[in-house]
């Protein structure tokens, strides 16, 4: 389903509609929502992410991203969202859902540390992205985790599919 601008006039207050609105965003807006969600709600997300214990499965990917130039890092994040097939997106594609959730949390932490390209200081979220983030914030904790899982599972390329 494609959302028109008028579809964003009403805040989504449940998982399916918040997920659908997230999926209708463009690539950079999806990245922005993830980054702001993880930085604003990340303190509670991390302990709840069952994949956090299995983050070692994603550490190689995170190290590869960290070693890239900032331009390459941003392009790699965009490739994950757009499902461009390359070695990193295929490696990401085989991770479990919970490990993908932990991967994006760790990537947001690396962005905050400055070891991965940060969101530009002058960045302003689009109206649509802001609506999705606000809707996500209004959900209860388990619903927030479900929306984030829905977002990250749909990224990368599953080489087995």
CORCORJO-V279306 format. One line per field, one symbol per residue. phi: phi as a letter, one per 40 degrees, with the letter a starting at -180 (. if undefined). burial: + if it has 9 or more other ideal C-beta (glycine too) atoms within 8 Angstrom, else -. Layout:
BEGIN
phi = ???
burial = ???
END
This chain:
BEGIN
phi = .bccdccccbccbacccccccdccccdcccccccccccccbddccdcccdcdcbcdcbdccccccdccccccccccccccccgccadcccccdcccdcccccdccccccccccgcbdccddccbccdcccccccccccccdccdcccccdccccbgbcccc
burial = ------++---+--+-++++++-++-+-+++++++++++-++--++--+-++-++--+--++-+++-+----++-++++++-+----++++++-+-+++++++++++++++----+--------++-++++++++++-+---++++++++++--+++----
END
